[in-house]
Amino acid sequence: MEIKNISGILNVYSKAKASSGKAVTAPTEKKTDKIEFDFARSVNAAKADLSASINESADAKQIDRLRRAVEDGSYYVSADDVAQAILTF
């Protein structure tokens, strides 16, 4: 963040210059704030949160039933169901 033209600070420099007889210059180094985001860590945290919420509401019997249906090939999802899930997301 850069802050420009603050009259109070500029006045302090002017007064210091006048009273000391020496030239006082404002710092020329540009100071900035820096924020770094670790995308991979954010994704992993989101996955962990999602996994925890799924595990809380999961029914072990239903999960086993679905797992068996997928394994034996009898699990079927219609295209309409997939489209509806996408539209309501």
C-alpha positions as CSV (number, residue, x, y, z in Angstrom):
1,M,0.0,0.0,0.0
2,E,1.4,3.4,-0.9
3,I,0.3,6.5,0.9
4,K,1.0,9.8,-0.9
5,N,0.9,13.5,0.0
6,I,0.4,13.5,3.7
7,S,0.7,17.1,4.6
8,G,1.6,16.5,8.3
9,I,4.6,14.4,7.4
10,L,5.8,16.8,4.7
11,N,5.5,19.6,7.2
12,V,7.7,17.8,9.7
13,Y,10.4,17.4,7.1
14,S,10.2,21.1,6.1
15,K,10.5,22.2,9.8
16,A,13.4,19.8,10.4
17,K,15.2,21.1,7.4
18,A,14.6,24.7,8.4
19,S,15.7,24.3,12.1
20,S,18.8,22.2,11.5
21,G,20.2,24.0,8.6
22,K,20.8,20.6,7.0
23,A,18.9,19.2,4.1
24,V,16.5,16.5,5.3
25,T,15.2,14.2,2.6
26,A,12.3,11.9,2.7
27,P,13.1,8.2,2.5
28,T,13.3,7.1,-1.1
29,E,12.8,3.4,-0.4
30,K,9.4,2.3,-1.4
31,K,7.9,0.1,1.3
32,T,5.1,-2.2,0.3
33,D,3.0,-4.9,2.0
34,K,3.3,-8.3,0.5
35,I,0.8,-11.2,0.8
36,E,1.6,-14.6,-0.5
37,F,-1.0,-17.3,-1.0
38,D,0.0,-21.0,-1.0
39,F,-2.6,-22.4,-3.4
40,A,-1.7,-26.0,-2.7
41,R,-2.1,-25.6,1.0
42,S,-5.5,-23.9,0.6
43,V,-6.7,-26.7,-1.7
44,N,-5.5,-29.4,0.8
45,A,-7.3,-27.5,3.7
46,A,-10.5,-27.3,1.7
47,K,-10.3,-31.1,0.9
48,A,-9.7,-31.8,4.6
49,D,-12.8,-29.7,5.6
50,L,-14.9,-31.4,2.9
51,S,-13.8,-34.8,3.9
52,A,-14.5,-34.1,7.6
53,S,-18.0,-32.9,6.8
54,I,-18.7,-35.9,4.6
55,N,-17.5,-38.3,7.2
56,E,-19.8,-36.7,9.8
57,S,-22.9,-37.2,7.7
58,A,-22.0,-40.4,6.0
59,D,-24.1,-43.6,6.6
60,A,-21.8,-46.6,6.6
61,K,-24.5,-48.9,5.3
62,Q,-25.4,-46.7,2.3
63,I,-21.7,-46.2,1.5
64,D,-21.2,-50.0,1.4
65,R,-24.3,-50.5,-0.7
66,L,-23.1,-47.9,-3.2
67,R,-19.5,-49.3,-3.2
68,R,-20.9,-52.8,-4.0
69,A,-23.1,-51.4,-6.8
70,V,-20.2,-49.6,-8.4
71,E,-18.0,-52.7,-8.2
72,D,-20.5,-55.1,-9.7
73,G,-21.5,-52.6,-12.4
74,S,-25.1,-52.2,-11.3
75,Y,-24.8,-48.6,-10.3
76,Y,-26.4,-46.3,-12.8
77,V,-26.9,-42.5,-12.9
78,S,-29.2,-41.1,-15.6
79,A,-28.0,-38.1,-17.7
80,D,-31.0,-36.2,-16.3
81,D,-29.9,-36.7,-12.7
82,V,-26.3,-35.5,-13.7
83,A,-27.7,-32.5,-15.4
84,Q,-30.0,-31.6,-12.5
85,A,-27.1,-31.9,-10.1
86,I,-25.0,-29.6,-12.2
87,L,-27.8,-27.0,-12.5
88,T,-28.4,-27.0,-8.8
89,F,-24.7,-26.6,-7.9
